[in-house]
Structures are given as structure tokens and as C-alpha cells.
Amino acid sequence: MTKTTKIVVPVWGDTYLDTFLEYSLPAQLAARNIPAVAQHALKEYVIYTDREGKSRCECHAAIRRLAGLTPLRYEFLDSLEPFSAGANKIRVQERML
């Protein structure tokens, strides 16, 4: 049985989006990272963000490259249940996966 991986990234706000789009995602797209596993083991890449973040991501070259390698899905942060420390936190984390 082949092991599969799902990458889940929470990112919103200008500062974090800038860092993700200009540094983090391009590093993930280096030859021995996502491209090396995308065809065989990467099931999905999920970005948790707000609506503005999705708009910014969709027009970025690195996102377009990522979408050519693996299924890409956006989830809006407002779709998550509010939580505090404890068991509810675990449910939210499980839902993200």
C-alpha cells in the first residue's frame, strides 16, 4: 500500500501571506520537495485562509505551479468551529485533515 500525504497550511494576513508566497511555498516547490513526491504520495494541498488570502494566492505564480502538481483546495477560516484549549482543539485539528 502506498502511503499518501496531505499538506495543510494555515495562512492569512498580509505579512504571513507575503512570507508564504515569496519564501515558504517556493522552497516547498524545490525539485526534491513537493515535485519529487507529488505524483506518488501527495494526495492534496489544503490552504486555510480568508477570502482575501485566497484571492491573493490564486493570482500568484507559485500557487499556479503547485496546482499543476497536486490537487489544491482552499478552506476558509470562518468555516472552522471556534475553540479553546482542550478536546475541542483536537476535533478542529482532525477536521482540518
N, C-alpha and C positions, 0 to 999 in steps of 0.2 A: 504494500500500500504506500502510495506517495504522500509524504507529508506536505501540507499546504500552509501557507502563511497569509494572514490578513494584517495589513499595516493600518493602524488607527492613529490619526494625528489631530489633536485639538489646537486650533489656531484662529485667533481673532484679534482685532485691533491693529492699527497701522504699524506699530513697532514690531509686533510678532509676525504679522503678515510679511513685512519687509524682510525680516530675518529668514523666515521660512522660504520665501520665493527666491531670494537672492543668494542664500548660502546653504541652508539645510537641504532643500529639495535638490538643487544641483549636485550636492555631494552624494545624495542618495541615488542620483541618476548616473554616477560614475560607472564605468564599464563593469567593475566587479561587484557592484551592489545590485540595485533593482534590475538592470538589464540582464544580469547573469542568472537571476532566479525567476524572472517574470514568466517565462514560457512553461516552466515545470512546477514551480512551487508557490507562486504568488497568486492567491485567489482573488484578492480585492484590496484596493487602497481607499480608505474612508477618511474624509476630512470633515471634522466637526467645526463649524464656523457660524457666523451670522450671514445675513443676506448680502451685506456689503462685501464681506470676505469672499463669498462665492463669486460675486461679480468680478472682484479683483483677480481671483485665481483663474477664472475662465479665460481671461484675455492674456495670460502670461505664457510665454514660450515654454517654460519648464513644465507647466501643467499640461500643455498640449502634447509635449513629448511623453510625459507619464501616461496620459490617456491612450497613447499609441502602443504602450507596452502592457498594460493591465487594466482590468475594469476599475473605473473610478466612480466613487459615489460621494455625494455631499449630504450631510445631515446638519440640520440647524440646531443650534444650542438650545433654542426655546422649545424644542421637541423633547428635551430631557426633563425628567422629574426633578423638582428641587430636592436637595438632600443636605444632610448634615452628617457628621461623623457617625459611624455605626453601620448596622446591617443595610440600611437604605443605600449607602455609598456602594456597597458590593453589588446590589441589584442594578444600579446605574452603570457600573463598570461592565457587568455582564451584558447589559442591553447594548452597550457600545460595540461589543464584539459580535 
